[in-house]
């Protein structure tokens, strides 16, 4: 039976654990003098950290900020139309959660528990603090670094200026070091909680992100130091033998992939209990109604000869339908997207393209009919970090660090992912050379198609510094074919390009300014409340001319 996190609200004491953001103090200041006495108290306090894992933190989610997904309307980040907000949960929520961690770190030592027990709960707080600071740095760059709990509106740290991103990231590494040393190994009892594996995997994610971002954006004295952090953590995790790929990619994101039997899941957000949960989400309803994959990303799926579209010898001579795009492709395309005239949504018959909001390739990765029927009360667990990410990140970090990667290293990373889905061609140095390919591009391609609709594409194009190349372009949808299309939509005269692919957003309506758009604008309220101690990111201003 699946372990469930109880959402504990612990009277006055637990309410004080809630914490604050830099512009907001707790709505209750009730005393917690009788709390922090036992391990039960510490578990209750730390459960708050998991309860706060919603939205983007609650596992794979539909991220419309890049060139990957499109919905019913244009996304203001993807198309470059966003402006400076007055306030934003992208800023306030992480600080709210960081202060929960800081509160635990300050008060947990009061509990009457052994040092080992205490350190386990401190390690959870450190893990989450690193997680949330990394989320802030990815969006804003330099941010105020607050490492002690704020309990009063008079606390001068509320007016802290922005610390350099390198200082914040080094704090993340220090927090994760404590977490790695004191969190338990992942097993059936610790499933769903932060573990030693989760701390190592988060270090891989941070080290790769910061190393490649510094490298391609041209800042920082030693980007290799970050890549080394990623490589070291990945090698420790791989050597531990505690993780492996789940054998079936198609069922990885379904009920079959739940629980400790799935060694690929390193850190998960638990929902449920299955079929009657109090912690639920609406993934499948969203897949039906609003989530579409662009042709821009579909084009990255290799053909079965291991070559991209511009080089392949197995592409059909005529691609005259939606379904023709699936012929002789990487098996993950079939596992990710539903074909026309196939069963999809229960009780709605076969899938017809361009029905309802569908203009791109309809995603069925992780779609479960019984979960759809629950109408946004879905309980299947979601992975936040999975072992496949560690493997592909390890390959990328090795290549970026050394300028090369061995065939043996490719077999243990990229080719392991390909073998899982039965892809017939393995990636080797000889294959790349013989076909005029670029190893860096192929590793990046593998990462992109493996993690479609798992919230990674935007962060990747930011750190690779390719957003100015892939965002301000026309976003295309699927191939239009009247015989595969809902009849009602044939009369709407869809806007098509010269090759009959649906035009979802025109390049003329999409903008990316590399001088400012690689960072989020700091909310105006954060600048005002600190008396200008927190400054705005370059290029952003309150109103546009």
N, C-alpha and C positions, 0 to 999 in steps of 0.2 A: 504494500500500500504506500502511495506516494507521501513523502514527508511534507508537511505543510508548515509554513511560517504563520504563527498566530500574530495578528496585528494587535499588538499590546499597547493600550493606553493606560499608563500606570498612575492614575490619579495625579496629585499635585507634583510629585517627584518627577514622573516621566514627562509631564508637560514642560518642566524646566529643561529637559534634555533637548527640546525641539530646536533651540538655537536661534541664530539671527543671520541676516545678510548684512552687508555693509550699510544698507539704508533702512534696516528694519530690525527692531528688537522683538523678542517674543511677545505674543499677545497676552501671555500670562506670566507673572513673576512669582508664582506660588513657591513656597519654600520646598527644598528637597533635603532638608536636614535629616529626615528619617530614611532617606534612600541611600544607595551606594553602600549597602551593608553586606550583601551576599552575592554569590555567583548568580543566583536568580535575578538579582537586580542588574548585574552587568549584562546578562543575556537579554533582559528586557530593554536595556538602554541601547545595546548594539542592534537589536532587532529593528530599531527605528531607522538604522542605516539602510537596511534591506527594504523596509516599507517605502522609503523614499525613491526606490528605483522604479520610476514610472517613465512613460514617454520614451525618449531616446535612450534612457538608461535601462529600460525594461526589456532588453533584448533586441533582435533584429527588427527594424522598423522601416517604413517607407519614406525615404529621404528624397525630396524633390529639388534639392539645392544645386544639383549638377546637371550633366547631360545624360544621365542614366534614366531617370523616370520622369513621366509627365502625368498630370492629373487632369481634373476638369477645368482648371484655369492656370495661367502662367504663375510661376513661383518668382517672387520679387528678388530673391538672391540669385537664382539661376539666370534671370533675364536682365539683372542689373538695375532694377527700378527701385530698390529699397532706399530709404532715407534714414536719417539719424532718429532713433526713437527717443521718446521722453524717458521711458523705462523699459526694461526687458527682463524676462525670466531667464534668458541666456546668461545674464550677469547675476541676478539676485538669487536664483535657485541654487547654483553651486556654492555661493557663500553661505546660504542658509544651511546647506548640508555640511560644509566644512566646519561651521561652528558647532554642529552636532558632534562631529569628531573631536574637535578641540575641547568640548565640554566633557566628553568621555575621558579624554587623555588627562584632564585635570582632576577629575573627581573619582575615577575608578580606583586609584590607589588607596582610597579610604575603605574599600571593602575588605572584609576579613576573609581573605582567600590566600592560597599559596602563590608564590611568585610565578610559577608556571601558568597557573590559571589566570592570574592577572595579566601576564604578558600576552596570552592568547587573545584576550579581549582588547587590549591596547593595540595589538597587531591589526585587528579588524578595523579599528578607528584609523590607524595609519594608512592602511590599504585604501580606504574610501577617501581619505583626505588627498592622497596622491591621485586617485582617480578623478576627483572633481577639480583639482588644480590643473591637471592636464587638459580637461575639457575647457577650462577658462583660457589657458595659454593658446590652445589651438585656435580659438576664436579671436582673442583680443591681443595676443602677444604679451607684452609687459602687463602685469596685474598686481594689485596690492597683495603682499604676502603676509597673512595673518596666521600665526601659529599658536595663539592662546585664545581662550574663550572670551568673548565679549558679552558682558552681562549688564552693562549700563550705557545709557545714552551719553554719559560723560566720558566714556572711554576714549582717550586720544587716538587709539588705533583706528577708530572709525574714519579718521581723516588721513589715513596712511596714503602716501603716494604710490605710484606704480613701481614695483620692483622689476629689474631686468628679467626677461624670460629665462635666461640661463640660471639665475639664482633660484627661481621658482622650480625649474626642472631638477636642479640639484637637490632641492628639498624633497621632491617627489622620489628621487632615487634613494635618499636617506630613509624616507618613510617606508619604501618598499624593502629596503634591506632589513629593517626591523621586522617587517611583515614576513619576509622569507625565513628569517631566523626563528620566528615564534608561532607562526600559523601551523596547524596540523597538516599532514598529508591528506589528500582527498580520498575519502572512502565512503562507505554507505552511511556512516554516522555523520560525516561532515558535508555530505552532498548538499549543494545549494548555498553553503556558506563560503566565505573567502577562505582559500587554502594556500599552501605553499606554492602549488602549481599556478594558481590565479595570480599571485604576486609576481612570479617569474614571467608569466605571459604578459602581464601589464608592463613590466620592464621592457620586454621585447617590443611591444607596441610603441611605447614612449621613445625608446632608443632609436628605432627605425624612423619614426616620424621626425624627431628633432635632428637626427643626423642627416637625413636627406633634405629636409627643409633648409637647414643651414648650408648644405652643399649647393643646392640649386638657387637659393636666394642670395648667396654670397655674404653671409654674416657668420660670426663666431670664429674663434681662433682655431678650433680643432673639432670639425664635425665627425672625424673618425672616432673620437672618444665616445660619442653617442652610439655610433654603429657598433663599437666594441661592447657597449652595454647590452645591446640587442643580441649580438652574437653569443656572448657569454651566457646570458639568461636562456637563450634558445638551446644551447648545447647542454646546459644543466637539465633542462626540462626533457629534452630528447633522451639523454642518458639515464634519466630516472626510470624509464620504462613504464611509467604509470599511464601513458596516453598512447592512443593509436587512432587511426581513422575509422569511423563507423563504416561498415562494409557497404551499405546501401545509401547512395546519395539521395535517391528519390524519397526515402522514408526518414532521412536524417532529421527533418524538421517537423515530423509528425509524432504521434504518440509512441511509435516504435523507438524513437530516439530519446525518450525520457529515461531518467534514472542513471545510476552509476554504471549500469551495463554498457552505456554509451561512453566509451573512453575518450571520444573526441571532445565532449563537452567539458570544458575547463572551468567556466564560470557561467552560471545560469540564473535567470530570474524565474522563480517558481510561481506558477499560477495554479489555481485549483481549489479544492480537489476536483478531479476530472468529472465533468458533467454537472457539478453543483458548486462551483467555486464562489468565494467571496472576493477573490482577487482574479480579475478577468481582463480580457482584451478583445479587440475586434478585428484581428488580422485578416480573416477570410472574407468578411463583408467588404473590407477595404480593397482586397484583391479583386473582388468582383466589380466593384463600382468605380474606383478611381485610379487604380495603379496600372500604368502601361509602360512597357520598356521601349525605348527609342531604337530606331534602326542604327543610329550612331553607335550604340553599344552592341546590338546584334551583329554588326559587321565585324566585331572582334572575335566572334566564335570561329575557330579554325575549321578547315575542311578535313576530311578523314585522311588525306595525304599529309597532314601536319602543316599545311601551308595556309596563309591568309588569302582573302578573296582576290587580291591583285596578282597572286602567283599560282593559285591552285589549278590542277588539271582535272579535278573531279566535279567542278561546279556544273550544274545543268546548263545547256546551251541557251535555254530560254527560261528565265524566272518570271512566269506569267501569273503567279498566284501567291497568296499568303503562304500556303503550305509548301510551295516549291523552295522557299527559303530554308526549310529544314533538311533538305536532301543532302546527304553526305556531310553532315556537320558533326562537330564535337557533341557527344551524347548529352552533355550538360544543357545544350539548347533545348532538347526535348524534355529534360527533367525540369527546366526552368520555365518554359513557355508552353502554353496549350495550343494545339493545332486546331484549325477550323474543322468543323463537322465532328468534333470529338466531344464526349460528355464532359461537362465541367461543373456547372451549378446544379444541385439536385432539383429535379422537378421542372427545369427550364429547357429541357431538350438539349440538342447539341449546340456547341458554341458556334455562333455566326459572328464574323468580324464586324466591327463598327456597330455592335449593338450597344445600346445605352451610351456609356461614355468611352467605349473602346476605340481608340484611333491608332494606338501602337500595338505592340505585341503583348498579348494578355498573359500575365504571369500566373502560374499555378504551383510554383515552388512553395511547399509548405501548406498548400490548400487542402483542407479536410472538410468533406461534405457535412459530416455531423457537427463540426464546429461552426460552419456557415449557418446551419439550421438553428443553432442556438442564438443567432441574431445578436452578435457582439457580446456574448457572454462566454467567450472561448477560454479554455483552461489549459491548453497544451503549453508546456513550458517553452521558454525562449532562451537560446544561447546568447550570452553576451560576449564571450570569448571562446573560440573553438580551436582545437589542435591544428586544423588545416591552416589557420592564420599564422600560427607559430612556424610551421614548415615553410610557407611561402615567404614570410617575413625574413626567416633565416636565409633563404636563398637570395633574396634581394639585398639584405645587409652584407652578405659575403661578396656579392658582385660589386656593390657600391664601395665597399671597403678595399677590395683587392683589384678591382678592374677585370676580374675573371672569376670563373666558377668551374670546378671540375665535373666531369661526367658522374663520378661517384656522388658528389654533393647534389647534382641534379636528380639522380635516381632516388635519393632519400627525401627529396622535397617536391619539386615540380612533377616528376614522373610518378611519384607515389600518388599524387592527386589524380593524374591521368589514368593510372592503372585502376584506381577505385571505380571509375565510371566506364572502363573498357575502351578508352581511347586508344586507337591502334598504333599511333606513332609516338615514340618517346623523344624528348628534347635532348640533343647532344650538341657538343661543340662542333663536331663534324657536320651535322645536319644544318646548323646555323650557317656555317661557312659555305657549304655547298649550295645553299639556296639564297645566299645574299641577304640573310636576315640579321637582325641586331639582337644580341642576347638580352640586353636590358629591356628592350621592347617586348620580347617574348615572355620574360618573367613578369613584367607589368601586365601583359595581356592575360596571363594565367591567373593572376590575382583578381583582375577585374571580372572575368567570366565565372570564377569560382564563387565570388562573393556578391553576385548581383542581388540587389534588394536586401542587403544586410547592413546598410548605412556606412559603407566604407569609401565609396567613390569620391564624394566631395573632399574628404580629408586627403585622399590620394592625389587628386589633381592640384590641391593647394600646395602640398609639400613637393610635388614634382615640378611645380611652376609651369604648368601647361594650361592653366585655366584660360589664359588669353587666347589660346589656340582652339580649345574645345567648347567654350561657352558661347561666344558671340557668333555662332553659326546657326544655320537653319536646322531645326530639330525635325527629323523625319519620323514617320510612323511606319506602319506595315504596308506591304504591297496590296494595292486595291484590285479586287477582282469581284465583279458583280455576282458571280455564281456562289461566292463564299460569304457574301455580305447579307446582313439583315435587309430584307426587301424594302423596309421603310426608309432605309438610309440611302438606297440607290437613287432616290428622287431628290436628295439634298445637294447633289452636285458637289461632292467633296473637293477640296482644294488639293490638287496633286502636282507633283513635280513632273519633269519631262519623262521620267521612267515609271510614272503611275504609283509613286509612293506618296502616302498622305503627308502633307505639310502641316505639322502641328504648330510650330512657331517659326516665323521668318527671321532670318538673320538681321534684317533691318530693324527688328523690334527687340534685339538682344544686345546688351552692352556689357563689357567687362573692362574696367580701368585698372591695370596692374599697379598703378601708383597708390590706389587706396583699397581695392576690393579683395586683396589678400588678407585683410583683417576686417573684423566686424567694427562698426562704429560704436564707441562707448556711449551708453545712454546718457542723455543730458542731465538727468536727475543725479547720477553718480558724480558728475563733475560739479554740479551745484552744491550738493550736500557736503562735499569735502572742501568747499571754498576754493576750488581750482587745483587742489593738490593732485587729484586724478585728472589727467589731461586727455584730450581727444586724440584718436589715431590720425595719422597723416591723410590729408585729402578730404576728410569728412567735415561737414559743417551743418549747422542746424537747418538751414534752408538752402535749396539749390537755386542757382540763377536761372 
